[in-house]
Amino acid sequence: MDNALRSLVRRRAGDVCEYCRLPQAASQFVSFHIEHIIARQHAGPTEPDNLALACHFCNFHKGPNIASLDPETGELVPLFHPRRDRWADHFAWEGTLIVGRTPIGRATVQLLAMNDWQRVEVRENLKTEGESFAG
């Protein structure tokens, strides 16, 4: 992947994780990843429409997954797709917690562990410091 493509993905995302909305500035020691939404092992291309900016937490938990189980219904549903889905349609903020509003949102929150204690703590610190975390 060339630098121009990396730069495009970062600019488009505003240097914010496209899944959990954590800003790159909150992760001083680890650079966010350019992530294949549909993993290469599933024939996902390295092109702008299949790339997203992801914090290391989201990228680690997502891995090559493209679907997961909705914790409410147990049905297999696709994960949130940052190029096709609108964040606000699938997620909502409850303080510093991210709540899934749809089966896609709930499955994504659970699989990506968006509300694990470390990330909630980071959001709480950002909020206390008056920093924005898109919440």
N, C-alpha and C positions, 0 to 999 in steps of 0.2 A: 504494500500500500504506500503510495507516495505522499509527500508532505502536503501537497495541495489538497488531496482528498481528506487527510487528517484535519487540516485547517478548516475545510468546509464543514465537516461534521461538528467540530468544536464551536465554530461560529454559529451554526444553525441552532445548536442546543443552548447557546448563551453560557457555555462553561458550567452547565448544570446537568446532573444525572437525569436522563430522560425517563427513568423509572421512579426513583424515590425523591427526586428534586433537590438532592444535596448539592450545594455549590462546590465547585472545584476548590475554591478558596478555603473551605472548611477541612480539606484534606491536603495539608501542606507538604506532606512527605511522600504521598503516593499519587501519581498522575492518573487521572481517569482513563479508562480504556475505550478504544474505538471497537465497538462490539458488533458482531454479525447478528442481526435480529433472527434470521433463519441461518443457523450454523452452516458452515462450509460442508460439514459431514452430511447435511441434509440438502446439499446442492445450492446453498445460499450464496449468491454472488457477492463479490467485493465491489459494490457500487453504491452510490449515495442512498438510494431507496431501501437498501438492506442494512444500513449502518446506523448505529446510535451511539451516543456518548453515555457510558455507564460508569458509575463509581465502582471501586474494586469489590465492595460488598455485593452489589446487585449482580455484577458480572460473574463473581465466584458462585453465587447461589443459582443463577440462571443456567450457566454452563451451556450445553447444546439443546436444552429443553425448548420446545415450541408450544407445549400444552401442559396442563396439570389438572388436578381434580379440584372442583369447586368445593370448599370445605362445608358449605351449607347443604348442597344437594348430592355430592359425591359424583357428579357428572364430569366427564372429561371435557375441558374447554380450552380454547387457545389462550396463550398468554397475551398480555398487552403488547401491541405492536405500535411502537412510537411513530411510525410513518403513516399508518392507516387509522389509528384510534386517537381520539381526543382524551387527554389525561382527565379532564374534569368530568367526562361522561362515565368514567370507570372508578374514579377515586375521589375521596373527600378528606379534608383535614378535620380531625377532632383534637384540637390543641396541637400537640406534637406527634400525634398518631395518624397514620394513613389508614383509612377505612375503605375497603372495597365496596363499591355501590352496585356492582353487577357481578355475575359469575366470573367474567374475565378479570375484573378488579380483585375479587376475593381470592381467586386462584393465584394471581400474580403476587399479591401481598403476602400470601402464605409461602409460596415457593421461594420468593426472593428474600424472605425473612425481613421485610421492610420495617417491622416494628420490634426487632430484637433490641435488647437493652442498650447496646453500644450506640446504635443509630438514634434511638430516642434520646439518649443522653447528649449526643452531639447536637440534635435539634433543640433540646432544652437549653444547652449552653449558648447556642446561636441566638435563641430568643432572648435570653437573659442579657446578652451583650448587645442587643438591639440590632443584630444582623438579620438579614432576610434569608429564609430557606424555602421560599415560595409557599409557605404555609400561612 
